[in-house]
């Protein structure tokens, strides 16, 4: 599970070209994990391999929801909005798509939670772990992620990975030179 989180962090660090901004995504995940364990406890189910598979799936889906908000907020910040306004705009614009996909996924897990017959405990455990985490992570994530982006975006503002980093990429400079040449 820790390897999954580290992998997600490094992929996001490369995507955002920052070691600080991905923390907004990674630190939003514990809410979903708490919801997962809470529903497992309420239903009297064990933390077994099925629950662990549900948690790994949960990291991907809740991470996707957080990335939707953070990615849009980063784009809006680069367009000139303040970090606070970009966080608010990102959460407003991505609210409906996040709710639609999350609740569709939750509705799809209900048959697993009420499974009967052979293998029912495994299905219930997997469904409960994913449903509880997705429900908590979605409800609280749309509030927590913009706040985390504001905190970590404020910390990262003005910092670059490399001190002498150029604002334009090498390929962008090449395209501009070719455009000026012709």
C-alpha positions in Angstrom: 0.0 0.0 0.0 2.9 2.4 0.8 4.5 1.6 -2.6 1.2 2.6 -4.3 1.2 5.9 -2.5 4.9 6.6 -3.3 4.3 5.7 -6.9 1.2 8.0 -7.1 3.2 10.8 -5.5 6.1 10.6 -7.9 3.8 10.4 -11.0 2.1 13.6 -9.7 5.4 15.3 -8.9 6.4 14.8 -12.5 3.0 15.9 -13.8 2.9 19.1 -11.7 6.7 19.7 -11.9 6.6 20.2 -8.1 7.3 18.1 -5.1 4.9 20.1 -2.9 1.6 20.3 -5.0 1.1 16.5 -5.2 0.8 16.5 -1.4 -2.6 18.0 -1.8 -3.7 14.9 -3.6 -1.9 12.3 -1.5 -3.0 13.9 1.8 -6.7 13.8 0.7 -6.6 10.0 0.6 -6.7 9.2 4.4 -10.3 10.4 4.6 -11.3 7.7 2.2 -9.3 5.1 3.9 -10.9 6.0 7.2 -14.4 5.6 5.6 -13.4 2.3 4.3 -12.3 0.9 7.6 -15.3 2.5 9.3 -17.8 0.7 7.0 -15.9 -2.6 7.4 -16.1 -2.2 11.2 -19.9 -1.4 11.1 -20.6 -4.4 8.9 -18.4 -6.7 11.0 -16.0 -7.6 8.2 -12.3 -8.3 8.4 -9.4 -6.4 6.9 -8.3 -9.2 4.6 -7.0 -9.4 1.0 -10.3 -8.3 -0.4 -10.3 -5.2 1.7 -6.7 -4.4 0.6 -7.7 -4.7 -3.0 -10.6 -2.3 -2.4 -8.2 0.1 -0.8 -5.8 0.1 -3.7 -8.8 0.7 -6.1 -9.9 3.4 -3.7 -6.5 5.2 -3.9 -6.8 5.3 -7.7 -10.4 6.6 -7.8 -10.1 9.1 -4.9 -6.7 10.2 -6.4 -8.4 10.8 -9.7 -11.1 13.0 -8.0 -8.4 15.0 -6.3 -6.3 15.3 -9.4 -9.4 16.7 -11.3 -9.6 19.6 -8.8 -5.9 20.2 -8.4 -5.2 20.0 -12.2 -7.9 22.6 -13.0 -6.8 24.8 -10.1 -3.2 24.7 -11.3 -4.3 25.7 -14.9 -6.4 28.6 -13.5 -3.5 29.7 -11.4 -1.2 29.7 -14.4 -3.8 31.8 -16.2 -3.5 34.5 -13.6 -6.0 33.7 -10.8 -4.8 33.8 -7.2 -4.3 30.4 -5.5 -7.4 30.9 -3.4 -9.6 31.8 -6.4 -8.1 29.0 -8.5 -8.9 26.5 -5.7 -12.4 27.7 -5.4 -12.9 27.7 -9.2 -11.4 24.2 -9.5 -13.8 22.8 -6.9 -16.8 24.5 -8.4 -16.2 23.4 -12.0 -15.2 19.8 -11.1 -17.9 19.3 -8.4 -20.6 17.8 -10.7 -18.3 15.5 -12.7 -16.8 14.2 -9.5 -20.2 13.5 -7.9 -21.5 11.8 -11.0 -18.6 9.4 -11.4 -18.3 8.7 -7.7 -22.0 8.0 -7.1 -22.2 5.9 -10.2 -19.3 3.8 -8.9 -21.0 3.6 -5.5 -24.2 2.4 -7.0 -22.3 -0.2 -8.9 -20.8 -1.5 -5.6 -24.2 -2.0 -3.9 -24.7 -5.5 -5.5 -21.3 -6.6 -4.1 -22.4 -5.4 -0.6 -25.6 -7.5 -0.6 -24.1 -10.6 -2.3 -25.2 -14.0 -1.2 -23.9 -17.5 -2.0 -20.5 -18.8 -2.6 -17.8 -16.2 -2.1 -20.3 -13.7 -0.6 -18.0 -12.6 2.3 -15.2 -11.7 -0.2 -17.7 -9.7 -2.3 -19.1 -8.0 0.7 -15.7 -7.1 2.0 -14.5 -5.7 -1.3 -17.7 -3.8 -1.9 -17.9 -2.4 1.6 -14.2 -1.3 1.6 -14.6 0.5 -1.7 -18.0 1.9 -1.0 -17.3 3.3 2.5 -14.0 4.9 1.3 -15.6 6.3 -1.8 -18.5 7.8 0.0 -16.4 9.4 2.7 -13.7 10.4 0.3 -16.2 12.0 -2.1 -18.2 13.9 0.5 -15.2 15.2 2.4 -12.8 15.3 -0.5 -14.6 18.1 -2.4 -14.1 20.2 0.7 -10.6 19.1 1.8 -8.8 19.0 -1.6 -9.3 22.7 -2.4 -8.1 23.6 1.1 -5.0 21.4 0.7 -4.3 22.9 -2.7 -4.5 26.4 -1.2 -2.0 25.4 1.6 0.5 23.6 -0.6 0.0 25.9 -3.6 0.9 28.8 -1.3 4.0 27.0 -0.1 5.1 26.2 -3.7 4.4 29.6 -5.3 7.5 31.1 -6.7 9.6 28.0 -6.1 11.1 26.0 -8.9 12.7 22.5 -9.0 15.8 24.0 -10.6 17.1 27.4 -9.7 17.9 28.6 -13.2 14.8 26.9 -14.7 13.4 28.6 -17.8 9.7 29.4 -18.1 9.6 28.1 -21.7 10.5 24.6 -22.6 13.2 23.9 -25.2 10.7 22.6 -27.7 8.6 25.8 -27.3 11.7 28.0 -27.9 12.5 25.9 -31.0 9.0 26.3 -32.4 9.1 30.1 -31.8 12.5 30.3 -33.5 11.2 28.3 -36.5 8.1 30.5 -36.7 10.3 33.7 -36.6 12.6 32.2 -39.2 9.8 31.6 -41.7 
